[in-house]
């Protein structure tokens, strides 16, 4: 990992720490992660994670469109897939 890449990861983590995680999530094999910093927020393996009101990256349904419309500018900053 280069210095610039490491700085970008640090900056995304600091944004999540300061302003909280955006309501934009990614899912892979049942694990739910933040689309900005990559931190694991929960899992769907037992069906207990409630992702209502959040936008799933790469998903184009009515609920995700509503969540995308309600994003704040700080939520869009350095967030992939928005």
N, C-alpha and C positions, 0 to 999 in steps of 0.2 A: 504494500500500500504506500503510495507516494505521499509526500507532505501535503500537497493540495487536496488530495482525496481524503486524507485524514482530517484536515481542517474543515472540509465540507461536512463530514460525518459529525464532527464536534459541533459545528454551527447548527446543524439540524437538531442535534440532541439538546443544545442550549435553548433553541426556540421551543421545543416541546416541554422542557423543564420550566421555562419562564411563562409561556402562554398556554400550557396544557396541550395534550395531543389534539390534532384536528379530528373532526368527525369523518375522516377519510381512512378506510382500512383496506388491508390486503388479506387474502385468505389463501393458504396453501396447505393441503392435506389436513384440514380441520383447524389449523392454528391461525389465529387472528393477530395481525401485526399492524403497527402504525405505518401509514404510507410515507410519513416524513422521516422518522428516525429508525424504523425497523424494529422497535422494541415490541416484544410479545405482550399483547393486551389480554389475551384469553384464548380459549380453545372451544371448538365446537364438537369435540370428540364425544362428549356425553350429552350434547344438546342443551347446555346450560348458558351459553353466551347469547345475550340479547343484543343484536345489532340494529335494532330499530332506530331510525333517525340518523343513521350513518350511511355514508356513501361507500360502496364497494368498488374498488378500482377495476375498470374494465366491464362493469355491469351496467346495463342500460334498461332499467325498469322504472316504473312510476315513482317508487319510494326513493330510489337513488337520485332521480331527477329533482325531487323535492329537496333532498338533502344537499344536492349540488347548488341549488338556487339559494339556499340559506347559509352558504359558507361565507365567513368573514374574510376580508383581504388577508389577514394574518394567517388564516387557515390555508390559503392558497400558496403562501410563501414557501418555497423550496419543497413543496409536496408533489410527489410524482403522481401522474395520472389524473390531474384535475384540469 
